[in-house]
């Protein structure tokens, strides 16, 4: 598993390129689970300012 800081453009691009599996928002933080065609399983965490974290999940 690898965690990377992500700017708003990265979060947006990855969510656009991926098949979204689930989404949950709590207190302004949105967590997406997704399957990207080349990166595999991802968890995208987006804060209120659009920045966040990308978590690549090992299969």
C-alpha positions in Angstrom: 0.0 0.0 0.0 1.2 3.5 -0.8 -0.1 6.9 0.3 0.6 10.1 -1.7 -0.4 13.7 -1.1 -2.6 15.0 -4.0 -3.5 18.4 -5.3 -7.1 19.0 -6.5 -6.3 18.3 -10.1 -4.9 14.9 -9.3 -7.9 13.9 -7.2 -10.2 15.1 -10.0 -8.3 13.4 -12.8 -8.1 10.1 -11.0 -11.8 10.1 -10.1 -12.7 10.9 -13.7 -10.5 8.1 -15.1 -11.7 5.5 -12.6 -14.8 3.4 -12.0 -16.2 4.8 -8.8 -17.3 2.1 -6.4 -18.3 4.1 -3.4 -18.4 7.6 -1.9 -18.9 8.9 1.6 -18.8 12.4 3.0 -18.4 13.3 6.6 -17.6 16.8 8.0 -16.4 18.1 4.6 -14.1 15.1 4.0 -15.0 12.9 1.0 -13.7 9.4 0.6 -14.0 7.6 -2.7 -13.2 4.0 -3.5 -12.4 3.4 -7.1 -10.8 1.0 -9.6 -8.4 2.7 -12.0 -7.6 1.0 -15.3 -3.8 1.0 -14.8 -3.3 1.7 -11.1 -5.9 -0.8 -9.8 -7.7 -0.2 -6.5 -7.6 3.3 -5.1 -8.9 5.2 -2.1 -9.2 9.0 -2.8 -9.6 11.3 0.2 -10.6 14.8 -0.6 -10.7 17.7 1.9 -12.9 20.8 1.8 -10.2 22.7 -0.1 -9.9 20.0 -2.8 -6.5 18.7 -1.7 -6.2 15.2 -0.4 -4.6 11.8 -0.3 -4.4 9.0 -2.8 -4.0 5.5 -1.4 -3.0 2.8 -3.8 -4.1 -0.6 -2.5 -2.0 -3.7 -3.3 -4.0 -6.5 -4.7 
